[in-house]
């Protein structure tokens, strides 16, 4: 079962729920105020260190999606 993130517009609480795919489009009850909360887009990032300890994304390419630098020395990651 996938984990979905929700945001309650009443109390501004963000929470996760493990739900079946068949319930993916349904709102969920907020565990704090018990009002209806809408599902939000989940974001995450995965990094590892490559040769020499330089950060690299697990999917290949730059660790910083918008970075065009040849080295992380310029942004001090």
URBELJO-V85540 format. One record per pair of residues at least 12 apart in sequence whose C-alpha atoms are under 10 Angstrom apart, sorted by the first residue. I is the first residue (numbers start at 1). J is the second residue. Records with the same first field share a line. If there is no record, write none. Layout:
I: J + J
//
This chain:
1: 17 + 18 + 19 + 20 + 21 + 22
2: 17 + 18 + 19 + 20 + 21 + 24
3: 16 + 17 + 18 + 19 + 20 + 21 + 24 + 42
4: 16 + 17 + 18 + 19 + 20 + 21 + 24 + 25 + 28 + 39 + 40 + 41 + 42
5: 17 + 18 + 28 + 37 + 38 + 39 + 40 + 41 + 42 + 43
6: 27 + 28 + 29 + 30 + 36 + 37 + 38 + 39 + 40 + 41 + 42
7: 27 + 28 + 30 + 36 + 37 + 38 + 39 + 40 + 41
8: 27 + 28 + 29 + 30 + 31 + 32 + 33 + 34 + 35 + 36 + 37 + 38 + 39 + 40
9: 30 + 35 + 36 + 37 + 38
10: 30 + 32 + 33 + 34 + 35 + 36 + 37
11: 30 + 32 + 33 + 34 + 35 + 37
12: 30 + 32 + 33 + 37
13: 30 + 31 + 32 + 33 + 37
14: 30 + 31 + 32 + 37 + 38 + 39 + 40
15: 28 + 30 + 31 + 32 + 37 + 39 + 40
16: 28 + 30 + 39 + 40 + 42
17: 39
24: 39
25: 38 + 39
26: 38 + 39
27: 39
45: 57 + 58 + 63 + 64
46: 58 + 59 + 63
47: 59 + 60 + 62 + 63 + 64
48: 63
49: 63
54: 71 + 72 + 73 + 77
55: 71 + 72 + 77
56: 72
63: 77
64: 77
//
